[in-house]
Amino acid sequence: MDLPALEGGSVLRTTVSTTQAGDWALVLAAAGIPYRLDERDGQFMLAVATGDLTAAEAALVGFDSEGPSESPPSAPDVGASTLGPLAAIGFCAMFLVTGTRAGGSRWFDAGAASAEQIAAGQWWRAITALTLHADLLHLCGNVVAALIFVSAVGRWLGGGLAAVLILASAAVANLLTAGVHRTNFVSVGSSTAIFAALGLLAGLQVARRLQLRTRRGYAWVPLGAGLGLYAMLGVGAGADLYAHLFGLGIGALVGFGVARAQLRTPGVWRAPRAGVQALLGAAALALVTSCWALALRLAR
């Protein structure tokens, strides 16, 4: 709610701290009070309309009474992750093999997430559908998203663990989507896995912020950011609304659960070692391959 102008405005507070200015602005936004935040000569000035001065000051006093703000512990970083690029390469390779859905490829008949066929017991379609893309535009969008969000989860948890959690969350999301639709619904695409990765990041961030002793209510901001991205990217024409939302939600629950399952010592997150990561990554790849083997065998 950063307004360009406020008639009769009054400067409420000033600070040289970017973080403090942002905190004050967030408090006023949460209280529904219009404000203007200006920066001049390295100093931030927070101004509100004269009529809102009392309410704004009361909101900031309440914020101050919660105690000094803490910085959350640094986000874990196990180093650059190849998971995002590998996923993007895998999507492109599959697209070269399968072609487009409009081309009548048998791969789509065998592996698409048909709600009716999943309900009939073909559960592996919840996984095989993640590797299919309807057309080149569909593929490009998910490749870019994988490079961003899948890589971020890999950097946080390690590539192997991230691959297993993203795959599991996305598969469950597709199964739930099939359960909701039951019949006459078919979907393809890795976007469910992309939203699962986004949800994992949100859940991990929430758990990290909940370690703070003060202002714990702000811990839920990452989840709100995830929902905002869902609203911007996951609800367009032709989008699989349920799968995207379930992917985001399940990913957030899994991410939060992993963080709370003590994969860390106080303040230090412990990802599995390199050997375990390799085994987990191999298991994820083996699961996808096995599901395709089942799908193609049945199709024959």
C-alpha positions in Angstrom: 0.0 0.0 0.0 2.8 2.4 -0.8 0.9 5.4 -2.0 2.4 8.0 -4.3 0.9 10.9 -2.3 -1.0 11.6 0.9 -2.9 14.9 1.3 -2.2 16.4 4.7 0.4 13.7 5.4 2.6 13.7 8.4 5.9 12.0 8.9 5.4 9.3 11.5 8.9 7.9 12.0 12.3 8.0 10.4 15.1 5.5 10.3 18.3 4.6 8.5 17.6 0.9 8.7 16.1 -0.7 5.6 14.9 -3.7 7.7 13.2 -1.5 10.3 11.5 0.7 7.6 10.2 -2.4 5.9 8.9 -3.8 9.3 7.0 -0.6 10.0 5.5 -0.5 6.5 4.4 -4.2 6.9 2.7 -3.4 10.2 0.7 -0.5 8.7 -0.2 -2.5 5.6 -1.5 -5.3 7.9 -3.5 -2.8 9.8 -5.0 -1.4 6.6 -3.5 2.1 7.1 -2.3 3.8 3.9 1.3 5.1 4.1 4.1 6.5 2.1 7.7 5.4 2.5 10.3 7.8 1.1 14.1 7.6 1.1 16.2 10.7 1.1 19.9 11.0 1.8 20.1 7.5 3.2 17.2 8.1 5.6 13.7 6.4 5.4 10.7 8.5 6.3 7.3 6.8 7.0 4.4 9.2 6.4 0.6 8.7 6.9 -2.4 10.9 6.4 -3.0 13.2 9.4 -6.3 11.5 10.2 -4.5 8.1 10.5 -1.7 9.4 12.7 -3.1 8.1 16.0 -4.1 4.7 14.7 -0.7 4.3 12.9 1.2 5.2 16.0 -0.8 2.8 18.1 -0.1 0.0 15.6 3.6 0.7 15.7 3.7 1.0 19.5 2.1 -2.5 19.7 4.7 -3.8 17.3 7.5 -2.3 19.4 6.1 -3.8 22.6 6.7 -7.3 21.1 10.4 -6.8 21.6 13.4 -6.2 19.3 13.2 -8.1 16.1 15.4 -11.1 15.5 17.0 -12.2 12.4 16.1 -15.7 11.4 18.9 -18.2 11.2 20.6 -18.3 7.8 18.9 -20.5 5.2 20.7 -23.8 4.8 23.0 -24.0 1.7 24.6 -27.3 0.7 26.0 -25.7 -2.4 25.0 -25.4 -6.0 22.5 -28.0 -6.9 22.3 -29.8 -10.3 18.8 -31.0 -9.6 17.0 -28.2 -11.4 19.1 -28.4 -14.6 18.9 -32.2 -14.6 15.1 -32.0 -14.2 15.0 -29.5 -17.1 17.1 -31.7 -19.3 14.9 -34.7 -18.4 11.8 -32.8 -19.4 13.3 -31.8 -22.7 14.6 -35.3 -23.5 11.1 -36.7 -22.8 9.5 -34.1 -25.0 11.9 -35.1 -27.9 10.7 -38.7 -27.5 7.0 -38.2 -26.9 6.3 -35.1 -29.1 3.2 -33.1 -28.5 -0.2 -34.3 -27.2 -1.8 -33.0 -30.4 0.4 -35.3 -32.4 -1.4 -38.3 -31.1 1.6 -39.8 -29.4 1.0 -43.2 -27.7 3.0 -41.9 -24.7 0.1 -39.7 -23.7 -2.3 -42.5 -23.9 -0.1 -44.6 -21.7 1.1 -42.1 -19.2 -1.3 -39.1 -18.9 -3.0 -38.6 -15.5 -6.5 -39.8 -16.4 -8.7 -39.6 -13.3 -10.8 -42.5 -14.4 -7.9 -44.8 -15.1 -6.1 -43.8 -11.8 -9.3 -44.6 -10.0 -9.3 -48.0 -11.7 -5.9 -48.7 -10.1 -3.3 -47.3 -12.5 -1.7 -45.2 -9.8 1.6 -44.9 -11.7 0.0 -42.3 -14.0 0.3 -39.8 -11.2 4.1 -40.0 -11.7 4.4 -40.6 -15.5 2.2 -37.6 -16.2 4.8 -35.4 -14.5 7.2 -36.1 -17.4 4.8 -35.3 -20.3 4.2 -31.8 -21.8 1.4 -30.9 -24.1 3.4 -28.5 -26.3 6.6 -26.5 -26.6 5.2 -23.5 -24.6 4.1 -25.8 -21.8 7.6 -27.3 -21.7 9.4 -24.0 -21.7 7.4 -22.6 -18.8 8.1 -25.6 -16.7 11.8 -25.8 -17.7 12.3 -22.2 -16.5 10.4 -22.8 -13.3 12.4 -26.0 -12.6 15.7 -24.1 -12.9 14.5 -21.7 -10.2 12.4 -23.6 -7.7 13.6 -27.2 -8.0 17.2 -25.9 -7.9 16.4 -23.9 -4.7 15.0 -27.0 -3.0 18.1 -29.0 -4.0 20.4 -26.3 -2.7 18.5 -26.4 0.7 18.1 -30.2 1.2 20.5 -31.7 -1.3 19.6 -33.0 -4.7 18.7 -36.6 -3.7 16.4 -35.8 -0.8 14.8 -32.9 -2.8 14.1 -35.2 -5.7 12.4 -37.8 -3.6 10.3 -35.2 -1.7 9.3 -33.3 -4.8 8.3 -36.5 -6.6 6.4 -37.9 -3.7 4.5 -34.6 -3.0 3.6 -34.2 -6.7 2.5 -37.8 -7.1 0.2 -37.5 -4.0 -1.2 -34.2 -5.4 -2.0 -35.9 -8.7 -3.7 -38.7 -6.9 -5.8 -36.3 -4.9 -6.7 -34.4 -8.1 -7.9 -37.6 -9.7 -9.9 -38.4 -6.6 -11.6 -35.0 -6.8 -12.4 -35.3 -10.5 -13.1 -39.1 -10.6 -14.0 -39.1 -14.3 -13.6 -37.1 -17.5 -10.4 -35.4 -16.6 -6.9 -35.9 -18.0 -3.8 -33.9 -17.2 -0.1 -33.8 -18.1 2.9 -31.7 -17.1 5.5 -31.2 -14.5 3.8 -28.0 -13.1 2.4 -30.1 -10.2 6.0 -30.9 -9.2 7.0 -27.2 -9.7 4.3 -26.2 -7.2 5.3 -29.0 -4.9 8.9 -27.6 -4.9 7.5 -24.1 -4.2 5.5 -25.5 -1.3 8.5 -27.3 0.1 10.4 -24.0 0.1 7.5 -22.2 1.9 7.2 -25.0 4.5 10.9 -25.0 5.2 11.0 -21.2 5.5 8.0 -21.2 7.9 9.8 -23.7 10.2 12.9 -21.6 10.0 11.1 -18.5 11.0 9.2 -20.2 13.8 12.5 -20.6 15.6 12.4 -16.9 16.5 11.3 -15.9 20.0 9.6 -12.7 18.9 7.1 -11.8 16.1 6.4 -15.4 15.3 3.3 -14.4 13.4 5.4 -13.2 10.5 6.7 -16.8 10.1 3.7 -17.5 7.9 4.7 -14.8 5.3 6.4 -17.4 3.1 3.2 -19.4 2.8 1.4 -16.3 1.8 4.0 -15.6 -0.8 3.5 -19.2 -2.1 -0.2 -18.6 -2.4 0.5 -15.3 -4.2 2.6 -17.1 -6.8 -0.1 -19.7 -7.1 -2.6 -17.0 -7.8 -0.3 -15.4 -10.5 1.0 -18.6 -12.1 -1.3 -21.5 -11.3 -4.8 -20.4 -12.2 -4.5 -19.3 -15.9 -6.6 -20.6 -18.7 -6.2 -24.4 -19.0 -4.3 -24.7 -15.8 -4.9 -27.7 -13.5 -6.1 -25.7 -10.5 -6.5 -28.6 -8.1 -3.2 -30.2 -9.0 -1.3 -27.0 -8.5 -3.0 -26.2 -5.2 -2.6 -29.7 -3.9 1.1 -29.7 -5.0 1.7 -26.4 -3.2 -0.2 -27.5 0.0 1.4 -31.0 0.2 4.8 -29.6 -0.5 4.4 -27.0 2.3 3.3 -29.7 4.8 6.2 -32.0 3.8 8.7 -29.2 4.0 7.5 -28.1 7.4 7.5 -31.7 8.6 11.0 -32.3 7.4 12.2 -29.2 9.2 10.5 -30.2 12.4 11.7 -33.8 12.2 15.1 -32.7 13.5 17.1 -33.0 10.3 19.1 -30.2 12.0 20.9 -29.4 15.2 19.9 -26.1 16.9 20.5 -23.4 14.3 22.3 -25.8 11.9 20.5 -27.8 9.2 21.9 -31.2 8.4 21.3 -32.6 5.0 22.0 -36.3 4.3 25.6 -37.0 3.2 26.6 -37.2 -0.4 26.3 -41.0 -0.6 22.8 -41.0 0.8 21.9 -38.2 -1.6 23.1 -40.3 -4.5 21.0 -43.3 -3.4 17.9 -41.1 -2.9 18.4 -39.6 -6.3 18.8 -43.0 -7.9 15.7 -44.2 -6.1 13.6 -41.3 -7.5 14.9 -42.0 -11.0 14.2 -45.7 -10.6 10.6 -45.0 -9.5 9.9 -42.8 -12.6 11.5 -45.4 -14.9 9.5 -48.3 -13.2 6.3 -46.4 -13.6 6.9 -45.9 -17.3 7.7 -49.5 -17.7 4.3 -50.4 -16.1 2.5 -47.9 -18.3 4.1 -49.1 -21.5 3.6 -52.7 -20.7 -0.1 -52.2 -20.1 -0.4 -50.1 -23.2 0.9 -53.0 -25.3 
